[in-house]
Amino acid sequence: YRTSVFASLPGALNFLIYLLTWSIFMVFLVSKAGGSVWPAVVLHWAANTHPNVMQALLPSVDSGLLPGGSKGAIFYLAVACLFVVVNFRFYFGLTKSRN
């Protein structure tokens, strides 16, 4: 990664956004799975492989146009923000009163 992802500041920031974005989903999965990391492991595998799967399924589409990897960080960040809004109580610790 030193000579590719971290070779420039924009590349490093893009990768950081990508990592933080996927972490939002993984924290949710681990919590909902009662502390098991296996759902997050599966998500990590899917995050790493889905660009290749999409390219195999859509060979006529330029791979630069397909989402995947850190180049899709802004797209994933938007999806993660929507996910946080939908699951607001989970992320911000708001619970319903049990009175």
Backbone atoms as SQL, in Angstrom:
CREATE TABLE atoms (id INTEGER PRIMARY KEY, chain TEXT, resi INTEGER, resn TEXT, atom TEXT, x REAL, y REAL, z REAL);
INSERT INTO atoms VALUES
  (1, 'A', 1, 'TYR', 'N', 0.793, -1.207, 0.000),
  (2, 'A', 1, 'TYR', 'CA', 0.000, 0.000, 0.000),
  (3, 'A', 1, 'TYR', 'C', 0.837, 1.274, 0.000),
  (4, 'A', 2, 'ARG', 'N', 2.061, 1.189, 0.490),
  (5, 'A', 2, 'ARG', 'CA', 2.897, 2.383, 0.616),
  (6, 'A', 2, 'ARG', 'C', 3.108, 3.072, -0.724),
  (7, 'A', 3, 'THR', 'N', 3.269, 2.298, -1.772),
  (8, 'A', 3, 'THR', 'CA', 3.549, 2.900, -3.075),
  (9, 'A', 3, 'THR', 'C', 2.295, 3.109, -3.926),
  (10, 'A', 4, 'SER', 'N', 1.147, 2.682, -3.431),
  (11, 'A', 4, 'SER', 'CA', -0.070, 2.890, -4.216),
  (12, 'A', 4, 'SER', 'C', -1.087, 3.718, -3.426),
  (13, 'A', 5, 'VAL', 'N', -1.682, 3.143, -2.420),
  (14, 'A', 5, 'VAL', 'CA', -2.740, 3.821, -1.668),
  (15, 'A', 5, 'VAL', 'C', -2.206, 5.031, -0.919),
  (16, 'A', 6, 'PHE', 'N', -1.058, 4.880, -0.286),
  (17, 'A', 6, 'PHE', 'CA', -0.507, 5.958, 0.536),
  (18, 'A', 6, 'PHE', 'C', 0.545, 6.802, -0.181),
  (19, 'A', 7, 'ALA', 'N', 0.592, 6.687, -1.494),
  (20, 'A', 7, 'ALA', 'CA', 1.577, 7.450, -2.263),
  (21, 'A', 7, 'ALA', 'C', 1.199, 8.931, -2.347),
  (22, 'A', 8, 'SER', 'N', -0.064, 9.239, -2.142),
  (23, 'A', 8, 'SER', 'CA', -0.499, 10.634, -2.186),
  (24, 'A', 8, 'SER', 'C', -1.502, 10.884, -1.057),
  (25, 'A', 9, 'LEU', 'N', -1.618, 12.119, -0.661),
  (26, 'A', 9, 'LEU', 'CA', -2.554, 12.477, 0.396),
  (27, 'A', 9, 'LEU', 'C', -4.003, 12.208, -0.023),
  (28, 'A', 10, 'PRO', 'N', -4.426, 12.581, -1.223),
  (29, 'A', 10, 'PRO', 'CA', -5.805, 12.272, -1.620),
  (30, 'A', 10, 'PRO', 'C', -6.087, 10.764, -1.619),
  (31, 'A', 11, 'GLY', 'N', -5.145, 9.980, -2.073),
  (32, 'A', 11, 'GLY', 'CA', -5.320, 8.525, -2.069),
  (33, 'A', 11, 'GLY', 'C', -5.439, 7.977, -0.660),
  (34, 'A', 12, 'ALA', 'N', -4.613, 8.480, 0.247),
  (35, 'A', 12, 'ALA', 'CA', -4.656, 8.036, 1.642),
  (36, 'A', 12, 'ALA', 'C', -5.963, 8.439, 2.308),
  (37, 'A', 13, 'LEU', 'N', -6.446, 9.654, 2.053),
  (38, 'A', 13, 'LEU', 'CA', -7.715, 10.106, 2.634),
  (39, 'A', 13, 'LEU', 'C', -8.893, 9.313, 2.081),
  (40, 'A', 14, 'ASN', 'N', -8.845, 9.010, 0.813),
  (41, 'A', 14, 'ASN', 'CA', -9.890, 8.205, 0.187),
  (42, 'A', 14, 'ASN', 'C', -9.943, 6.814, 0.825),
  (43, 'A', 15, 'PHE', 'N', -8.776, 6.222, 1.052),
  (44, 'A', 15, 'PHE', 'CA', -8.712, 4.906, 1.681),
  (45, 'A', 15, 'PHE', 'C', -9.210, 4.969, 3.125),
  (46, 'A', 16, 'LEU', 'N', -8.884, 6.025, 3.842),
  (47, 'A', 16, 'LEU', 'CA', -9.348, 6.203, 5.216),
  (48, 'A', 16, 'LEU', 'C', -10.877, 6.301, 5.257),
  (49, 'A', 17, 'ILE', 'N', -11.454, 7.055, 4.339),
  (50, 'A', 17, 'ILE', 'CA', -12.915, 7.160, 4.252),
  (51, 'A', 17, 'ILE', 'C', -13.518, 5.783, 3.986),
  (52, 'A', 18, 'TYR', 'N', -12.908, 5.043, 3.087),
  (53, 'A', 18, 'TYR', 'CA', -13.367, 3.691, 2.747),
  (54, 'A', 18, 'TYR', 'C', -13.358, 2.794, 3.984),
  (55, 'A', 19, 'LEU', 'N', -12.280, 2.815, 4.750),
  (56, 'A', 19, 'LEU', 'CA', -12.167, 1.982, 5.951),
  (57, 'A', 19, 'LEU', 'C', -13.172, 2.386, 7.023),
  (58, 'A', 20, 'LEU', 'N', -13.300, 3.662, 7.256),
  (59, 'A', 20, 'LEU', 'CA', -14.254, 4.143, 8.256),
  (60, 'A', 20, 'LEU', 'C', -15.692, 3.800, 7.870),
  (61, 'A', 21, 'THR', 'N', -15.977, 3.909, 6.601),
  (62, 'A', 21, 'THR', 'CA', -17.321, 3.612, 6.114),
  (63, 'A', 21, 'THR', 'C', -17.682, 2.146, 6.364),
  (64, 'A', 22, 'TRP', 'N', -16.809, 1.228, 5.980),
  (65, 'A', 22, 'TRP', 'CA', -17.101, -0.188, 6.185),
  (66, 'A', 22, 'TRP', 'C', -17.139, -0.523, 7.672),
  (67, 'A', 23, 'SER', 'N', -16.385, 0.213, 8.496),
  (68, 'A', 23, 'SER', 'CA', -16.404, -0.012, 9.943),
  (69, 'A', 23, 'SER', 'C', -17.783, 0.268, 10.532),
  (70, 'A', 24, 'ILE', 'N', -18.500, 1.222, 9.971),
  (71, 'A', 24, 'ILE', 'CA', -19.860, 1.528, 10.435),
  (72, 'A', 24, 'ILE', 'C', -20.745, 0.293, 10.324),
  (73, 'A', 25, 'PHE', 'N', -20.648, -0.402, 9.208),
  (74, 'A', 25, 'PHE', 'CA', -21.447, -1.604, 9.004),
  (75, 'A', 25, 'PHE', 'C', -20.967, -2.758, 9.889),
  (76, 'A', 26, 'MET', 'N', -19.655, -2.886, 10.033),
  (77, 'A', 26, 'MET', 'CA', -19.109, -4.008, 10.802),
  (78, 'A', 26, 'MET', 'C', -19.433, -3.903, 12.287),
  (79, 'A', 27, 'VAL', 'N', -19.387, -2.705, 12.842),
  (80, 'A', 27, 'VAL', 'CA', -19.751, -2.507, 14.247),
  (81, 'A', 27, 'VAL', 'C', -21.207, -2.923, 14.460),
  (82, 'A', 28, 'PHE', 'N', -22.070, -2.530, 13.553),
  (83, 'A', 28, 'PHE', 'CA', -23.476, -2.888, 13.639),
  (84, 'A', 28, 'PHE', 'C', -23.646, -4.409, 13.599),
  (85, 'A', 29, 'LEU', 'N', -22.971, -5.058, 12.670),
  (86, 'A', 29, 'LEU', 'CA', -23.094, -6.511, 12.532),
  (87, 'A', 29, 'LEU', 'C', -22.597, -7.252, 13.768),
  (88, 'A', 30, 'VAL', 'N', -21.457, -6.847, 14.294),
  (89, 'A', 30, 'VAL', 'CA', -20.914, -7.511, 15.482),
  (90, 'A', 30, 'VAL', 'C', -21.868, -7.343, 16.655),
  (91, 'A', 31, 'SER', 'N', -22.404, -6.173, 16.818),
  (92, 'A', 31, 'SER', 'CA', -23.347, -5.932, 17.906),
  (93, 'A', 31, 'SER', 'C', -24.614, -6.770, 17.743),
  (94, 'A', 32, 'LYS', 'N', -25.178, -6.778, 16.555),
  (95, 'A', 32, 'LYS', 'CA', -26.416, -7.522, 16.308),
  (96, 'A', 32, 'LYS', 'C', -26.196, -9.036, 16.366),
  (97, 'A', 33, 'ALA', 'N', -24.973, -9.484, 16.174),
  (98, 'A', 33, 'ALA', 'CA', -24.643, -10.917, 16.237),
  (99, 'A', 33, 'ALA', 'C', -24.219, -11.331, 17.643),
  (100, 'A', 34, 'GLY', 'N', -24.446, -10.473, 18.610),
  (101, 'A', 34, 'GLY', 'CA', -24.125, -10.800, 19.991),
  (102, 'A', 34, 'GLY', 'C', -22.637, -10.873, 20.284),
  (103, 'A', 35, 'GLY', 'N', -21.858, -10.151, 19.532),
  (104, 'A', 35, 'GLY', 'CA', -20.423, -10.115, 19.747),
  (105, 'A', 35, 'GLY', 'C', -19.623, -11.007, 18.809),
  (106, 'A', 36, 'SER', 'N', -20.300, -11.822, 18.037),
  (107, 'A', 36, 'SER', 'CA', -19.599, -12.675, 17.074),
  (108, 'A', 36, 'SER', 'C', -19.051, -11.820, 15.934),
  (109, 'A', 37, 'VAL', 'N', -17.814, -12.072, 15.563),
  (110, 'A', 37, 'VAL', 'CA', -17.198, -11.302, 14.477),
  (111, 'A', 37, 'VAL', 'C', -17.442, -11.929, 13.100),
  (112, 'A', 38, 'TRP', 'N', -18.040, -13.124, 13.044),
  (113, 'A', 38, 'TRP', 'CA', -18.183, -13.813, 11.768),
  (114, 'A', 38, 'TRP', 'C', -19.003, -13.047, 10.730),
  (115, 'A', 39, 'PRO', 'N', -20.107, -12.411, 11.107),
  (116, 'A', 39, 'PRO', 'CA', -20.807, -11.605, 10.084),
  (117, 'A', 39, 'PRO', 'C', -19.926, -10.482, 9.530),
  (118, 'A', 40, 'ALA', 'N', -19.105, -9.873, 10.387),
  (119, 'A', 40, 'ALA', 'CA', -18.196, -8.819, 9.917),
  (120, 'A', 40, 'ALA', 'C', -17.103, -9.401, 9.026),
  (121, 'A', 41, 'VAL', 'N', -16.669, -10.610, 9.327),
  (122, 'A', 41, 'VAL', 'CA', -15.666, -11.280, 8.475),
  (123, 'A', 41, 'VAL', 'C', -16.252, -11.505, 7.083),
  (124, 'A', 42, 'VAL', 'N', -17.496, -11.948, 7.034),
  (125, 'A', 42, 'VAL', 'CA', -18.161, -12.165, 5.734),
  (126, 'A', 42, 'VAL', 'C', -18.311, -10.844, 4.983),
  (127, 'A', 43, 'LEU', 'N', -18.686, -9.780, 5.694),
  (128, 'A', 43, 'LEU', 'CA', -18.797, -8.469, 5.048),
  (129, 'A', 43, 'LEU', 'C', -17.433, -8.002, 4.530),
  (130, 'A', 44, 'HIS', 'N', -16.391, -8.228, 5.299),
  (131, 'A', 44, 'HIS', 'CA', -15.038, -7.848, 4.868),
  (132, 'A', 44, 'HIS', 'C', -14.666, -8.600, 3.597),
  (133, 'A', 45, 'TRP', 'N', -14.970, -9.890, 3.563),
  (134, 'A', 45, 'TRP', 'CA', -14.698, -10.686, 2.364),
  (135, 'A', 45, 'TRP', 'C', -15.481, -10.134, 1.175),
  (136, 'A', 46, 'ALA', 'N', -16.766, -9.828, 1.407),
  (137, 'A', 46, 'ALA', 'CA', -17.598, -9.291, 0.322),
  (138, 'A', 46, 'ALA', 'C', -17.075, -7.940, -0.166),
  (139, 'A', 47, 'ALA', 'N', -16.634, -7.103, 0.765),
  (140, 'A', 47, 'ALA', 'CA', -16.096, -5.788, 0.383),
  (141, 'A', 47, 'ALA', 'C', -14.833, -5.947, -0.462),
  (142, 'A', 48, 'ASN', 'N', -14.043, -6.962, -0.155),
  (143, 'A', 48, 'ASN', 'CA', -12.805, -7.168, -0.906),
  (144, 'A', 48, 'ASN', 'C', -13.036, -7.822, -2.261),
  (145, 'A', 49, 'THR', 'N', -14.086, -8.618, -2.384),
  (146, 'A', 49, 'THR', 'CA', -14.270, -9.381, -3.621),
  (147, 'A', 49, 'THR', 'C', -15.332, -8.828, -4.564),
  (148, 'A', 50, 'HIS', 'N', -16.252, -7.997, -4.074),
  (149, 'A', 50, 'HIS', 'CA', -17.348, -7.583, -4.946),
  (150, 'A', 50, 'HIS', 'C', -16.907, -6.799, -6.179),
  (151, 'A', 51, 'PRO', 'N', -15.802, -6.024, -6.142),
  (152, 'A', 51, 'PRO', 'CA', -15.395, -5.378, -7.400),
  (153, 'A', 51, 'PRO', 'C', -15.064, -6.395, -8.499),
  (154, 'A', 52, 'ASN', 'N', -14.398, -7.495, -8.111),
  (155, 'A', 52, 'ASN', 'CA', -14.055, -8.529, -9.101),
  (156, 'A', 52, 'ASN', 'C', -15.290, -9.269, -9.584),
  (157, 'A', 53, 'VAL', 'N', -16.233, -9.516, -8.679),
  (158, 'A', 53, 'VAL', 'CA', -17.475, -10.184, -9.058),
  (159, 'A', 53, 'VAL', 'C', -18.255, -9.311, -10.033),
  (160, 'A', 54, 'MET', 'N', -18.359, -8.022, -9.731),
  (161, 'A', 54, 'MET', 'CA', -19.092, -7.114, -10.623),
  (162, 'A', 54, 'MET', 'C', -18.423, -7.037, -11.998),
  (163, 'A', 55, 'GLN', 'N', -17.099, -7.030, -12.003),
  (164, 'A', 55, 'GLN', 'CA', -16.390, -6.964, -13.279),
  (165, 'A', 55, 'GLN', 'C', -16.618, -8.243, -14.082),
  (166, 'A', 56, 'ALA', 'N', -16.684, -9.386, -13.394),
  (167, 'A', 56, 'ALA', 'CA', -16.943, -10.650, -14.087),
  (168, 'A', 56, 'ALA', 'C', -18.375, -10.704, -14.616),
  (169, 'A', 57, 'LEU', 'N', -19.323, -10.142, -13.853),
  (170, 'A', 57, 'LEU', 'CA', -20.717, -10.162, -14.282),
  (171, 'A', 57, 'LEU', 'C', -21.019, -9.134, -15.374),
  (172, 'A', 58, 'LEU', 'N', -20.232, -8.048, -15.399),
  (173, 'A', 58, 'LEU', 'CA', -20.448, -6.974, -16.370),
  (174, 'A', 58, 'LEU', 'C', -19.161, -6.696, -17.150),
  (175, 'A', 59, 'PRO', 'N', -18.694, -7.673, -17.936),
  (176, 'A', 59, 'PRO', 'CA', -17.397, -7.513, -18.611),
  (177, 'A', 59, 'PRO', 'C', -17.359, -6.389, -19.640),
  (178, 'A', 60, 'SER', 'N', -18.513, -6.007, -20.165),
  (179, 'A', 60, 'SER', 'CA', -18.520, -4.960, -21.187),
  (180, 'A', 60, 'SER', 'C', -18.462, -3.556, -20.587),
  (181, 'A', 61, 'VAL', 'N', -18.641, -3.434, -19.268),
  (182, 'A', 61, 'VAL', 'CA', -18.606, -2.133, -18.603),
  (183, 'A', 61, 'VAL', 'C', -17.175, -1.852, -18.146),
  (184, 'A', 62, 'ASP', 'N', -16.699, -0.650, -18.404),
  (185, 'A', 62, 'ASP', 'CA', -15.366, -0.249, -17.969),
  (186, 'A', 62, 'ASP', 'C', -15.276, -0.393, -16.447),
  (187, 'A', 63, 'SER', 'N', -14.275, -1.125, -15.964),
  (188, 'A', 63, 'SER', 'CA', -14.158, -1.373, -14.523),
  (189, 'A', 63, 'SER', 'C', -13.996, -0.081, -13.723),
  (190, 'A', 64, 'GLY', 'N', -13.524, 0.971, -14.372),
  (191, 'A', 64, 'GLY', 'CA', -13.397, 2.259, -13.696),
  (192, 'A', 64, 'GLY', 'C', -14.743, 2.888, -13.362),
  (193, 'A', 65, 'LEU', 'N', -15.804, 2.424, -14.021),
  (194, 'A', 65, 'LEU', 'CA', -17.140, 2.947, -13.773),
  (195, 'A', 65, 'LEU', 'C', -17.902, 2.152, -12.715),
  (196, 'A', 66, 'LEU', 'N', -17.396, 0.978, -12.377),
  (197, 'A', 66, 'LEU', 'CA', -18.068, 0.132, -11.398),
  (198, 'A', 66, 'LEU', 'C', -17.637, 0.503, -9.989),
  (199, 'A', 67, 'PRO', 'N', -18.576, 0.449, -9.025),
  (200, 'A', 67, 'PRO', 'CA', -18.169, 0.711, -7.640),
  (201, 'A', 67, 'PRO', 'C', -17.301, -0.428, -7.136),
  (202, 'A', 68, 'GLY', 'N', -16.444, -0.109, -6.222),
  (203, 'A', 68, 'GLY', 'CA', -15.597, -1.139, -5.635),
  (204, 'A', 68, 'GLY', 'C', -14.299, -0.552, -5.145),
  (205, 'A', 69, 'GLY', 'N', -13.821, -1.088, -4.047),
  (206, 'A', 69, 'GLY', 'CA', -12.568, -0.623, -3.482),
  (207, 'A', 69, 'GLY', 'C', -12.666, 0.814, -3.013),
  (208, 'A', 70, 'SER', 'N', -11.521, 1.382, -2.724),
  (209, 'A', 70, 'SER', 'CA', -11.514, 2.740, -2.176),
  (210, 'A', 70, 'SER', 'C', -11.937, 3.790, -3.196),
  (211, 'A', 71, 'LYS', 'N', -11.940, 3.457, -4.494),
  (212, 'A', 71, 'LYS', 'CA', -12.386, 4.443, -5.481),
  (213, 'A', 71, 'LYS', 'C', -13.880, 4.737, -5.348),
  (214, 'A', 72, 'GLY', 'N', -14.613, 3.836, -4.697),
  (215, 'A', 72, 'GLY', 'CA', -16.034, 4.056, -4.476),
  (216, 'A', 72, 'GLY', 'C', -16.336, 4.604, -3.094),
  (217, 'A', 73, 'ALA', 'N', -15.334, 5.166, -2.440),
  (218, 'A', 73, 'ALA', 'CA', -15.472, 5.594, -1.041),
  (219, 'A', 73, 'ALA', 'C', -16.604, 6.600, -0.835),
  (220, 'A', 74, 'ILE', 'N', -16.778, 7.530, -1.726),
  (221, 'A', 74, 'ILE', 'CA', -17.827, 8.536, -1.553),
  (222, 'A', 74, 'ILE', 'C', -19.206, 7.888, -1.676),
  (223, 'A', 75, 'PHE', 'N', -19.375, 6.982, -2.619),
  (224, 'A', 75, 'PHE', 'CA', -20.629, 6.240, -2.754),
  (225, 'A', 75, 'PHE', 'C', -20.923, 5.465, -1.480),
  (226, 'A', 76, 'TYR', 'N', -19.930, 4.723, -0.974),
  (227, 'A', 76, 'TYR', 'CA', -20.118, 3.927, 0.238),
  (228, 'A', 76, 'TYR', 'C', -20.380, 4.820, 1.452),
  (229, 'A', 77, 'LEU', 'N', -19.749, 5.966, 1.501),
  (230, 'A', 77, 'LEU', 'CA', -19.962, 6.901, 2.610),
  (231, 'A', 77, 'LEU', 'C', -21.414, 7.394, 2.606),
  (232, 'A', 78, 'ALA', 'N', -21.937, 7.682, 1.430),
  (233, 'A', 78, 'ALA', 'CA', -23.332, 8.122, 1.330),
  (234, 'A', 78, 'ALA', 'C', -24.277, 7.018, 1.806),
  (235, 'A', 79, 'VAL', 'N', -24.022, 5.791, 1.405),
  (236, 'A', 79, 'VAL', 'CA', -24.846, 4.664, 1.842),
  (237, 'A', 79, 'VAL', 'C', -24.725, 4.480, 3.351),
  (238, 'A', 80, 'ALA', 'N', -23.507, 4.605, 3.886),
  (239, 'A', 80, 'ALA', 'CA', -23.294, 4.460, 5.329),
  (240, 'A', 80, 'ALA', 'C', -24.018, 5.557, 6.105),
  (241, 'A', 81, 'CYS', 'N', -24.004, 6.771, 5.604),
  (242, 'A', 81, 'CYS', 'CA', -24.719, 7.867, 6.278),
  (243, 'A', 81, 'CYS', 'C', -26.214, 7.589, 6.313),
  (244, 'A', 82, 'LEU', 'N', -26.757, 7.106, 5.221),
  (245, 'A', 82, 'LEU', 'CA', -28.171, 6.736, 5.182),
  (246, 'A', 82, 'LEU', 'C', -28.443, 5.606, 6.180),
  (247, 'A', 83, 'PHE', 'N', -27.552, 4.644, 6.249),
  (248, 'A', 83, 'PHE', 'CA', -27.684, 3.522, 7.180),
  (249, 'A', 83, 'PHE', 'C', -27.687, 4.006, 8.628),
  (250, 'A', 84, 'VAL', 'N', -26.814, 4.960, 8.945),
  (251, 'A', 84, 'VAL', 'CA', -26.755, 5.523, 10.300),
  (252, 'A', 84, 'VAL', 'C', -28.047, 6.263, 10.611),
  (253, 'A', 85, 'VAL', 'N', -28.573, 6.999, 9.655),
  (254, 'A', 85, 'VAL', 'CA', -29.835, 7.720, 9.878),
  (255, 'A', 85, 'VAL', 'C', -30.966, 6.719, 10.166),
  (256, 'A', 86, 'VAL', 'N', -31.038, 5.656, 9.397),
  (257, 'A', 86, 'VAL', 'CA', -32.070, 4.644, 9.593),
  (258, 'A', 86, 'VAL', 'C', -31.898, 3.948, 10.957),
  (259, 'A', 87, 'ASN', 'N', -30.664, 3.754, 11.387),
  (260, 'A', 87, 'ASN', 'CA', -30.362, 3.082, 12.658),
  (261, 'A', 87, 'ASN', 'C', -29.850, 4.071, 13.695),
  (262, 'A', 88, 'PHE', 'N', -30.442, 5.247, 13.725),
  (263, 'A', 88, 'PHE', 'CA', -29.986, 6.341, 14.579),
  (264, 'A', 88, 'PHE', 'C', -29.876, 5.929, 16.047),
  (265, 'A', 89, 'ARG', 'N', -30.872, 5.237, 16.555),
  (266, 'A', 89, 'ARG', 'CA', -30.870, 4.836, 17.966),
  (267, 'A', 89, 'ARG', 'C', -29.675, 3.941, 18.296),
  (268, 'A', 90, 'PHE', 'N', -29.329, 3.063, 17.406),
  (269, 'A', 90, 'PHE', 'CA', -28.191, 2.169, 17.647),
  (270, 'A', 90, 'PHE', 'C', -26.890, 2.960, 17.769),
  (271, 'A', 91, 'TYR', 'N', -26.649, 3.856, 16.847),
  (272, 'A', 91, 'TYR', 'CA', -25.368, 4.562, 16.801),
  (273, 'A', 91, 'TYR', 'C', -25.225, 5.670, 17.836),
  (274, 'A', 92, 'PHE', 'N', -26.331, 6.202, 18.294),
  (275, 'A', 92, 'PHE', 'CA', -26.241, 7.316, 19.228),
  (276, 'A', 92, 'PHE', 'C', -26.756, 6.966, 20.625),
  (277, 'A', 93, 'GLY', 'N', -26.921, 5.664, 20.874),
  (278, 'A', 93, 'GLY', 'CA', -27.230, 5.185, 22.203),
  (279, 'A', 93, 'GLY', 'C', -28.566, 5.585, 22.774),
  (280, 'A', 94, 'LEU', 'N', -29.504, 5.935, 21.926),
  (281, 'A', 94, 'LEU', 'CA', -30.828, 6.318, 22.410),
  (282, 'A', 94, 'LEU', 'C', -31.668, 5.050, 22.541),
  (283, 'A', 95, 'THR', 'N', -32.191, 4.836, 23.702),
  (284, 'A', 95, 'THR', 'CA', -33.035, 3.660, 23.918),
  (285, 'A', 95, 'THR', 'C', -34.415, 4.095, 24.357),
  (286, 'A', 96, 'LYS', 'N', -35.364, 3.240, 24.110),
  (287, 'A', 96, 'LYS', 'CA', -36.731, 3.522, 24.518),
  (288, 'A', 96, 'LYS', 'C', -36.855, 3.312, 26.022),
  (289, 'A', 97, 'SER', 'N', -37.670, 4.126, 26.665),
  (290, 'A', 97, 'SER', 'CA', -37.937, 3.974, 28.098),
  (291, 'A', 97, 'SER', 'C', -38.762, 2.725, 28.319),
  (292, 'A', 98, 'ARG', 'N', -38.445, 2.020, 29.382),
  (293, 'A', 98, 'ARG', 'CA', -39.187, 0.806, 29.710),
  (294, 'A', 98, 'ARG', 'C', -40.052, 1.042, 30.935),
  (295, 'A', 99, 'ASN', 'N', -40.891, 2.022, 30.879),
  (296, 'A', 99, 'ASN', 'CA', -41.786, 2.334, 32.002),
  (297, 'A', 99, 'ASN', 'C', -43.150, 1.763, 31.779);
